[in-house]
């Protein structure tokens, strides 16, 4: 009987130690500075060099409330992924100020021709 109590006690102590919070000071100094900060991004977007979404650049990641001035090379945009309830608003101004032209329905993988009327985008959630 003593054997099973010892195993039970050992298992309980091990479980409690695994559940105990680890503080920053418990980490070795070399690992403290290497721990990356993670923050979920709200949007992953592709910008296209053609209005028909034939040639894309890399996927870019943005957080909500980011205003992005569209360059001359961005002829279209598509959303790769986004958080639920997020959308894109397009502006005629280059700095997301003043009245907005339209809210994009923000469907995943749909090609949105930026045209001459789009000068900036704002990512909203």
C-alpha positions as CSV (number, residue, x, y, z in Angstrom):
1,X,0.0,0.0,0.0
2,X,2.9,2.4,0.7
3,X,4.1,2.0,-2.9
4,X,0.8,3.3,-4.4
5,X,0.7,6.3,-2.0
6,X,4.2,7.3,-3.0
7,X,3.4,7.1,-6.7
8,X,0.2,9.1,-6.2
9,X,2.0,11.7,-4.1
10,X,4.8,11.9,-6.7
11,X,2.4,12.3,-9.6
12,X,0.5,15.0,-7.7
13,X,3.6,17.0,-6.9
14,X,4.8,16.6,-10.6
15,X,1.4,17.9,-11.8
16,X,1.4,20.8,-9.5
17,X,4.9,21.8,-10.6
18,X,3.9,21.7,-14.3
19,X,0.9,23.9,-13.6
20,X,2.9,26.5,-11.6
21,X,3.4,29.8,-13.5
22,X,6.9,30.4,-14.9
23,X,8.2,33.9,-14.3
24,X,10.6,35.7,-16.5
25,X,13.3,35.4,-13.9
26,X,13.1,31.6,-14.0
27,X,14.2,31.6,-17.6
28,X,17.9,31.5,-18.4
29,X,19.2,35.0,-19.3
30,X,20.0,33.9,-22.9
31,X,16.4,32.8,-23.5
32,X,14.7,35.9,-22.0
33,X,15.8,38.1,-24.9
34,X,15.0,35.6,-27.5
35,X,11.3,35.0,-26.6
36,X,9.4,36.6,-29.5
37,X,6.4,38.9,-28.9
38,X,3.4,37.6,-30.7
39,X,0.4,39.6,-31.8
40,X,-2.3,38.3,-34.0
41,X,-2.7,40.2,-37.3
42,X,-6.1,41.2,-38.5
43,X,-5.5,40.9,-42.3
44,X,-3.4,39.1,-44.8
45,X,-3.6,40.9,-48.2
46,X,-2.1,40.4,-51.7
47,X,-1.5,43.4,-54.0
48,X,-1.6,42.7,-57.7
49,X,0.3,44.4,-60.5
50,X,-2.6,43.8,-62.9
51,X,-6.3,44.8,-62.4
52,X,-7.4,41.2,-63.2
53,X,-5.3,39.7,-60.3
54,X,-2.9,37.8,-62.6
55,X,0.5,38.8,-61.1
56,X,0.8,39.2,-57.4
57,X,3.4,40.4,-55.0
58,X,4.0,38.8,-51.6
59,X,1.3,38.5,-49.0
60,X,1.4,41.4,-46.6
61,X,0.0,41.5,-43.0
62,X,-1.8,44.4,-41.4
63,X,-3.6,45.2,-38.1
64,X,-6.9,47.0,-37.8
65,X,-6.8,50.8,-38.2
66,X,-3.8,50.7,-40.5
67,X,-4.1,53.2,-43.4
68,X,-2.2,52.3,-46.5
69,X,-1.5,54.6,-49.4
70,X,-1.7,52.7,-52.6
71,X,1.2,53.0,-54.9
72,X,1.2,53.1,-58.7
73,X,2.1,49.4,-59.0
74,X,-1.0,48.2,-57.0
75,X,-3.7,47.8,-59.5
76,X,-5.8,45.3,-57.5
77,X,-6.0,43.9,-54.0
78,X,-7.3,40.6,-52.6
79,X,-7.8,39.4,-49.0
80,X,-6.0,36.2,-48.2
81,X,-7.3,36.0,-44.6
82,X,-9.0,38.3,-42.1
83,X,-10.5,38.2,-38.6
84,X,-14.2,37.8,-38.4
85,X,-16.0,41.1,-38.6
86,X,-13.2,43.0,-40.3
87,X,-13.4,44.8,-43.6
88,X,-11.6,47.3,-45.9
89,X,-12.7,50.8,-46.5
90,X,-11.4,52.7,-49.6
91,X,-10.7,56.4,-49.8
92,X,-10.2,58.8,-52.6
93,X,-7.6,60.7,-50.5
94,X,-4.1,59.2,-50.1
95,X,-4.2,59.4,-46.3
96,X,-7.5,57.8,-45.4
97,X,-9.0,61.1,-44.5
98,X,-12.3,62.8,-45.3
99,X,-15.2,61.0,-46.8
100,X,-14.7,57.4,-47.8
101,X,-15.7,56.2,-51.2
102,X,-17.0,52.8,-50.2
103,X,-16.7,49.9,-47.9
104,X,-15.4,46.8,-49.7
105,X,-17.5,43.6,-49.0
106,X,-14.2,42.0,-48.0
107,X,-14.7,38.5,-49.3
108,X,-11.7,36.2,-49.1
109,X,-9.8,35.6,-52.4
110,X,-12.0,38.1,-54.4
111,X,-10.1,40.4,-56.7
112,X,-10.8,44.1,-56.1
113,X,-9.7,46.4,-58.9
114,X,-8.3,49.5,-57.2
115,X,-8.7,51.7,-60.3
116,X,-8.0,55.4,-60.4
117,X,-10.6,56.1,-57.7
118,X,-8.7,54.2,-54.9
119,X,-5.8,56.1,-53.4
120,X,-5.7,54.6,-49.9
121,X,-7.2,51.7,-47.9
122,X,-8.0,51.4,-44.2
123,X,-8.3,48.0,-42.5
124,X,-11.1,48.1,-40.0
125,X,-12.5,45.6,-37.4
